Amino acid sequence: MSRQANRGTESKKMSSELFTLTYGALVTQLCKDYENDEDVNKQLDKMGYNIGVRLIEDFLARSNVGKCHDFRETADVIAKVAFKMYLGITPSITNWSPAGDEFSLILENNPLVDFVELPDNHSSLIYSNLLCGVLRGALEMVSTALYLLGHLKCGPDGCGGQVCPGHLKGDGVTEIRMRFIRRIEDNLPVGEE
């Protein structure tokens, strides 16, 4: 029985590593296809958005999570259920704004940055920007408009939203800043919900 348990763990680790390497190859190709990091960042966000739009159905079916009643509950579901389900990590939720409409997800161990070393000429690349797009796409499908700013914080002073080589070597954390904009109202015909 322990062999089967070990195989399951090894399979998840292998899948995670395969995903990480595949993502790295994708980012490398985008860097070759586009002239500047801003265009690559836009493409990663766009790809993530399209993934999120489709992923939300799978998430709702598999998680049995009901409708969130406020932004704090949404943050908890994202951190404790969604990230755990799809990436095997649980980011911490910090830096709530006084109004309660903005917070940060802190990924101490971002699986997307394993095995990554960026050249110096890509200092403005937001390597994990795909995650921002996924969150934005998924939440829009459940009627929540957000502004997401993905950036890496590389120490007590941060690094101005840039990917720092130190982070990619495990010295920093990934921070995704999420701000609630508005609830998107469904335009359903009268009598339908």
N, C-alpha and C positions, 0 to 999 in steps of 0.2 A: 504494500500500500504506500509506503514512503517513496518508492520509486515513481509511482504515478504522481504523487504530490510534487516531487522534484521535477518531473517532466513538465508539469503544468507551469511551475515557476520558471524553468528554463525556457519554455515556449514563449511566455510573456516577455521575458528579458530579451529573447531573440527577436520577437516582434517589435519591441521597443527600439532595439538597436537598428533593426532594418528600417523602421520609420525614420529614425534620426539620420541615418546615412542617406536615405532617399530624399529627405527634406534638404539635406546639405547639397546633394547633387542638383536639386531643383533651384536652390538659391544661387549656386554656382552658374547654372545655365542662364538664369535671369540676369546675373551680373554681366555675362557675356553678351546677352541680347540687347540690353539697354545701356545707354551711355552714362547715366548718372544714378547715384544711389536713391534719389528721390523717386525716380521712375520705378526702380525695383521695389521700393517701399510701397508705392501705389499698387503695383501688381500683386505683391504679397497680401495686401489688405483686400484687394478685389477677389483673389482666389479664396482667401479665408472667408469672406462674406458669402461667396457661393457655397462653400462647404457648410457654413453655419445654417444657411437657409434650408439645406437638405438634412443636416444632422439633427435639427431640433425634433423632427418627427421620431427619429430613432430614440433620442434621449427621453422624450415624453412617454413613449411606449415601454421602454426598458426600466425607467426609474420610478414610475407610478407617482411622480411628484404632481401635486395639485397646483392650482393657480396661486402665485405669490401675491400677498396682499399689500406689501410695501417694498421699498428698495432694499432695506436691510435683509428682509427674507430672501429677496432675489440674490443678494450678495452671498448669503449662506448657501443657497442651493448651488450657485456657480462654483464656489470654492470647495464645498464639502461633498457634493454629489457629482457634478459634471467633470471637474478636473480629475477627480479620483477615478471616475468611470472610464474616461478616455485617455488620460495620460498617466494614471497611477500615482498622482501627487495631490497634496492638499495644500494649496497656497493659504497664507494667512491674510486676513482682512484687516487693514490698518488705515490710518490717516483719514478718518471720516471728517467731512467738512461740518462746521457748526449747524448748517441747515439740513444735514443728513442726505444731501443729494450728490455726494461725491465721495469716493473712497479709492484705496489702492489695493490691488491684489499683489502680494509679494510671493514670488516663486523662489524659494531658497535653492531648489534643485530643478532647474529647467531642463527637461530631457532633450529639448531641441538643440541645445548648445553643446552636448557631448561630442567629442571628437572634432571640434571646430576651432580653426585658427584663421582669422581674417587678415588679409594683407592691409598694410597701412593706408592704401589708397581707397579704402571703403570705410572711412571714419564716420560717415553719416548714415550708414546702412542700419536699419532697425531689423536685425536678423529674425526676431520672433514676431514680426508684424502680422504674420498669418493668424496668430492667436487673437489679435485685436479684431481682425475681420470676422473670424468665426464667432466671437462673442456678439459683435454688432449684428451679423446676419441672423443668428439664432434668436436674439432678443427682439429684433424687429418683427420676427414671425409670431412672437407672442405679445405684440402690441406695445413694446417699450422702445422708444428712440433714445439712443445713448450717444455720447461723444466719448470715444476711447482714445487714449493717448498711450501708446506702448513705448516705454523707454527703459533703459537699464540704469540702475543706480550702482555706481562702482565705489562706494565708500561713503563716509559721513557727509561729504559735500556733493555727491552725485557727479555726473560727468556731462551735464548739458544735453541729455537725450541721445547721446551717441553710444554706439557699441564699443565698449572698451575691451582691449585685448585681455586685461586682467579678469574681466567677467567670464570670458570664454574659456579661461583656464581654471574657473571655479572660485575666483576670489570675490565675486560680487553676487548680486541677486537681480532677478528680473522683476521689474515693477510695471504693472499695467494699471494705469489711472483710468477710472470709470466715472463718468458724470451723467446723471439722469437729465434728459432734456424734456421729454414729455411722454405721456401715454398716447399711443396712436389709437384713435377712435376708429372702430370698424364701421363701415358704411353698409350695414345690413338692411335689407328691406324690413318694413314694419312687421312685427309679429315673429321674426326669426331671431334666434340667438345662438 
